[in-house]
């Protein structure tokens, strides 16, 4: 019984700490990461869910550059704007990839150069559409188009399409990620 109570208390404390609202997402991010003095924080502000308040995506420039060198989309810490009169944020609890199963601490992988932010007709809601490529040792690359939507205190990642990379783009790639459809995002640099 004592072990169960201790485990419940630990879960309560962890959940309370994770869901706490903050007024400054960058300051909260700095408090949770070791940042070298020569590094910078990259910041994207955009209204992902269409509520008129900008969500904030943050990552270290050094990690962003490493991911880019590995031909991977960057991993972004995602701060959700709260529905309050004063601007407050809470860091996403994680990502739901299966119904009712949140991977706590899962950070969204978003290619800011190949993304779309707006209404996703296949889901009937606003969010971010992005792509990731898997490169198997044999055969063509596999493109996977994902959508990230905000659901309360966390994100939901939905696979919209999976296709072999070829000269003919997938219909959803053309719909959301073609050059004339993408959302142009330029991260700003924030000194640590």
C-alpha positions in Angstrom: 0.0 0.0 0.0 2.8 2.4 0.9 4.5 1.7 -2.5 1.3 2.5 -4.3 0.8 5.8 -2.5 4.4 6.8 -3.2 4.0 6.0 -6.9 0.8 8.0 -7.1 2.5 10.9 -5.4 5.4 10.8 -7.8 3.0 10.6 -10.8 1.0 13.6 -9.4 4.2 15.7 -8.8 5.5 14.9 -12.3 2.2 15.7 -14.0 1.8 18.9 -12.0 5.4 20.0 -12.9 4.9 19.2 -16.6 1.5 20.9 -17.0 2.5 24.1 -15.1 1.8 27.2 -17.1 4.7 29.6 -17.8 4.6 33.2 -19.0 8.0 32.9 -20.9 8.5 29.7 -23.0 12.1 30.6 -23.8 13.0 31.1 -20.1 11.4 27.7 -19.3 13.3 26.0 -22.1 16.6 27.5 -20.8 15.9 26.2 -17.3 15.5 22.6 -18.7 18.5 22.5 -21.1 22.2 22.8 -20.8 23.2 25.5 -23.3 26.8 26.3 -24.3 27.6 30.0 -24.3 28.4 29.8 -28.1 25.0 28.1 -28.9 21.7 29.8 -29.7 18.1 28.9 -29.4 16.0 28.8 -32.5 12.4 29.9 -32.0 9.3 29.7 -34.2 6.1 31.5 -33.3 3.0 30.4 -35.1 -0.7 29.9 -34.5 -0.9 26.1 -35.0 -4.5 25.4 -33.8 -6.1 28.6 -35.0 -7.1 30.1 -31.7 -5.5 33.4 -32.4 -2.5 32.8 -30.1 0.9 31.7 -31.2 2.4 28.5 -30.1 6.2 28.5 -29.6 8.6 25.9 -31.0 12.2 25.9 -29.7 15.4 23.9 -30.3 19.1 24.4 -29.9 20.8 25.7 -33.0 23.6 23.1 -32.6 21.1 20.2 -32.5 19.2 21.8 -35.4 22.4 21.9 -37.5 23.3 18.3 -36.5 19.8 17.1 -37.6 20.1 19.0 -40.8 23.5 17.5 -41.5 22.0 14.0 -40.9 19.1 14.9 -43.4 16.6 14.6 -40.5 13.9 17.1 -39.5 14.6 19.0 -36.3 13.2 18.0 -32.9 11.3 21.0 -31.5 10.1 21.5 -27.9 6.5 22.6 -28.4 4.9 25.2 -26.1 1.1 25.4 -26.4 -0.5 28.8 -25.8 -3.1 28.6 -23.1 -6.6 29.8 -23.4 -6.2 32.5 -20.8 -6.5 36.2 -20.8 -2.8 36.7 -20.1 -0.4 34.9 -22.4 0.8 31.7 -20.8 2.2 28.5 -22.3 2.6 25.0 -21.2 5.1 22.6 -22.8 3.4 19.7 -24.6 3.1 16.6 -22.4 4.1 14.5 -25.3 2.8 13.1 -28.5 -0.2 10.8 -29.0 0.6 8.4 -31.8 -2.0 5.8 -30.9 -5.4 6.6 -29.4 -5.3 7.3 -25.7 -1.5 6.6 -25.5 0.7 9.6 -25.0 4.5 9.2 -25.3 5.6 11.5 -22.6 8.5 13.7 -23.6 8.1 12.7 -27.3 9.3 15.8 -29.2 7.8 16.5 -32.6 10.1 16.2 -35.7 9.2 19.1 -38.0 11.0 20.1 -41.2 10.5 23.8 -41.1 11.5 24.1 -44.7 8.9 21.5 -45.8 5.8 22.1 -43.7 2.3 23.5 -44.0 0.4 25.2 -41.1 -3.3 25.6 -41.5 -6.5 23.6 -42.0 -5.9 19.9 -42.7 -9.0 18.8 -44.5 -8.3 15.1 -43.9 -8.6 15.7 -40.1 -11.1 18.5 -40.1 -8.7 20.7 -37.9 -5.8 23.0 -38.0 -2.2 21.8 -37.5 1.2 21.3 -39.0 1.8 19.0 -41.9 5.4 17.9 -42.4 7.4 15.1 -44.1 10.1 12.7 -43.1 12.0 10.4 -45.3 13.2 6.9 -44.4 16.1 5.7 -46.4 16.4 1.9 -46.4 19.6 0.2 -47.4 17.9 -1.2 -50.4 15.1 0.2 -52.5 13.7 3.7 -52.8 13.3 6.2 -50.0 10.0 6.2 -48.2 8.2 9.5 -47.7 6.0 9.7 -44.6 3.6 12.7 -44.4 2.6 13.5 -40.8 0.2 16.0 -39.3 0.6 17.4 -35.8 -2.5 18.8 -34.1 -2.9 20.3 -30.6 -5.3 18.4 -28.4 -5.5 20.2 -25.0 -2.2 19.7 -23.2 -0.4 17.5 -25.9 0.1 16.9 -29.6 -1.4 14.2 -31.7 0.7 12.9 -34.6 -1.3 11.3 -37.5 0.3 9.6 -40.5 -1.5 11.0 -43.5 0.5 9.1 -46.2 3.4 6.8 -46.8 4.8 6.4 -50.3 7.9 5.4 -52.3 9.8 8.4 -53.3 9.5 8.8 -57.1 9.5 11.4 -59.8 5.7 11.8 -59.4 4.9 13.4 -56.0 2.1 12.0 -53.8 -1.2 13.8 -54.0 -0.9 15.0 -50.3 2.6 16.2 -50.9 1.3 18.3 -53.8 -1.6 19.5 -51.7 0.4 20.6 -48.6 4.1 20.6 -49.2 4.7 21.7 -52.9 6.7 24.9 -53.2 3.5 27.0 -53.7 1.6 25.4 -50.8 4.2 25.4 -48.0 4.2 27.8 -45.1 7.3 29.8 -45.1 8.9 29.7 -41.7 12.1 31.4 -40.7 13.2 30.6 -37.1 14.6 33.5 -35.2 17.8 33.2 -33.0 17.6 33.8 -29.3 20.8 34.3 -27.3 21.1 31.8 -24.4 
